[in-house]
Amino acid sequence: MMFSVHNLTKTFTVGFFRRKAVNAVNNVSFELDKGEIISLVGESGSGKTTTALMILRLIRPTSGEMFFEGKNILKLKTREERKKYWRQVHGIFQDPYAPFNPMYKVDRVLYQVFSLYDKQLDRKEKDEIVKESLNAVGLIPKDILGKYSHQLSGGQRQRIMVARCYMLKPKLILADEPVSMIDASTRAGVIELFMKLCNDLKTSVMFITHDLGLAYYTSNRILIMRKGEIVEEALAESLLEHPQHPYTKRLLNDVPLLCSKWKDF
């Protein structure tokens, strides 16, 4: 098993005068195999993004363990160990504006990737890798490089972040609502890029989403999350055709009718 999570919990303390502990994520466990695509589905506030941030080691769990290729990633102590992990496990987030500093050209987010590389490259080698990655995600380098983020569309910015992943060729991508803030006409193209990465590089993908349609069409398995807990897990087709948990059924009822099999839920 490539990646596994065991009893992952994150507790936040809220309030000033009357402090209260809130479990954003509570005893979450799941596994992810090489080349597999899964979706973590739930409504806003269910704990999906907090789970992703813990996997990326951007926030630390209150308790639990996470293993990547047999190694407990919570015990990575040195900067080099963490850099090696971030080369192999990378995230793409919802907002196509946030990764870009408007004061810098978009080239910056691509060339920053080389700080995670093991070996030193000269400028020519870096330029070739950047152009190859942009071409791989359907962007023409001369139309992208040298521009500022406001000069590009949301779809182009999100494709740049996929190109950034392509440069690293990670073993696992965490995609947190990667298409929810771009227009419908470009969503399919971005999703196809993820599928291409998965097929060409045997990269695993974990989609963080509230969109059951996206989860169904892209994933091998779907995990349903509610109030910080995974309440149901099944193969995508099985879960949509035979949901077991009342919350899963409620989510399906909230989706526009996609097939006649859902009529009775």
Residue pairs with C-beta under 8 A, 6 or more apart in sequence:
1 31
1 32
1 33
2 32
2 33
2 34
2 68
2 69
2 171
2 172
2 204
3 31
3 32
3 55
3 66
3 67
3 68
3 69
3 89
3 172
3 204
4 29
4 30
4 31
4 32
4 66
4 67
5 28
5 29
5 30
5 31
5 51
5 55
5 64
5 65
5 66
6 29
6 64
6 65
6 66
6 67
7 27
7 28
7 29
7 63
7 64
7 65
8 25
8 27
8 28
8 29
8 51
8 54
8 61
8 63
8 64
8 65
8 66
9 23
9 25
9 26
9 27
9 28
9 61
9 62
9 63
9 64
10 23
10 24
10 25
10 47
10 50
10 54
10 59
10 61
10 62
11 21
11 22
11 23
11 24
11 62
12 21
12 22
12 24
13 19
13 20
13 21
13 22
14 20
14 22
23 228
24 47
24 50
24 228
25 47
25 50
25 51
25 54
25 61
25 228
26 47
26 227
26 228
26 229
27 64
27 229
28 47
28 51
28 64
28 225
28 228
28 229
28 230
29 230
30 38
30 223
30 230
30 233
32 38
32 172
32 204
32 206
33 204
34 171
34 202
34 204
35 198
35 202
35 203
35 204
36 204
36 220
36 221
37 194
37 195
37 198
37 204
37 205
37 206
37 207
37 218
37 219
37 220
38 204
38 205
38 206
38 207
38 219
38 220
38 221
38 222
38 223
39 206
39 207
39 208
39 209
39 214
39 215
39 218
39 219
39 221
39 222
39 223
39 236
40 48
40 51
40 52
40 206
40 207
40 208
40 209
40 223
40 225
40 230
41 48
41 209
41 210
41 211
41 212
41 215
41 222
41 223
41 224
41 225
41 251
42 48
42 210
42 224
42 225
42 226
43 210
43 226
43 251
44 210
46 225
46 226
46 227
46 228
47 225
47 227
47 228
47 229
48 176
48 208
48 209
48 225
49 176
49 208
50 59
50 228
51 208
51 225
52 91
52 174
52 176
52 206
52 208
53 59
54 60
54 61
54 66
55 66
55 89
55 174
55 206
56 86
56 89
56 91
56 174
57 73
57 74
57 76
57 82
57 85
57 86
60 74
61 74
65 72
65 74
66 72
66 73
66 74
67 73
68 85
68 88
68 89
68 172
69 171
73 85
76 82
76 85
83 115
83 116
86 116
87 116
87 117
87 168
87 170
88 168
88 170
88 171
88 172
89 170
89 171
89 172
89 174
90 164
90 165
90 168
90 170
90 172
90 173
90 174
91 173
91 174
91 175
91 176
92 158
92 161
92 162
92 165
92 173
92 174
92 175
92 176
92 178
93 99
93 176
93 177
93 178
94 176
94 177
94 178
94 180
94 181
95 181
96 154
96 155
96 157
96 158
96 161
96 181
96 182
97 149
97 154
97 157
99 109
99 157
99 161
100 106
100 109
100 149
100 157
101 108
101 149
102 148
102 149
102 150
104 148
105 145
105 146
105 147
105 148
106 144
106 145
106 147
106 148
106 149
106 152
106 157
106 160
107 130
107 145
107 146
109 160
109 161
109 164
110 130
110 133
110 134
110 160
110 163
110 164
110 167
111 126
111 130
113 164
113 167
113 168
114 121
114 126
116 168
121 129
129 167
130 141
130 145
130 163
130 167
131 141
133 163
133 164
133 166
133 167
134 140
134 141
134 144
134 145
134 160
134 163
135 141
136 163
136 166
136 196
137 159
137 160
137 162
137 163
137 166
137 193
138 159
138 189
138 193
139 156
139 159
139 160
139 163
144 152
144 156
144 160
149 157
152 160
153 182
153 186
154 181
154 182
154 183
154 186
155 182
155 183
155 186
155 189
155 190
158 178
158 179
158 182
158 186
158 190
159 189
159 190
159 193
162 190
162 193
162 194
162 197
165 173
165 197
166 197
169 201
169 203
170 203
171 202
171 203
171 204
172 203
172 204
172 205
172 206
173 194
173 197
173 203
173 204
173 205
173 206
174 206
174 208
175 194
175 205
175 206
175 207
175 208
176 208
177 208
177 209
177 210
178 190
178 194
178 207
179 186
179 187
179 190
179 191
179 214
180 209
180 210
180 211
182 190
191 214
191 217
191 218
194 205
194 218
195 218
197 203
197 205
198 204
198 205
205 218
207 214
207 215
207 218
207 219
209 215
212 222
212 240
212 251
212 252
212 255
213 255
213 258
215 222
215 236
216 222
216 236
216 237
216 240
219 236
220 235
220 236
221 233
221 234
221 235
221 236
222 233
222 234
222 235
222 236
222 239
222 240
223 230
223 232
223 233
224 230
224 231
224 232
224 233
224 239
224 245
224 247
224 248
224 251
225 231
226 247
231 245
231 247
231 248
232 239
232 243
232 244
232 245
232 247
232 248
233 239
234 242
234 244
239 248
240 252
240 261
240 262
241 261
243 249
243 252
243 265
249 265
252 262
252 265
253 265
255 262
257 263
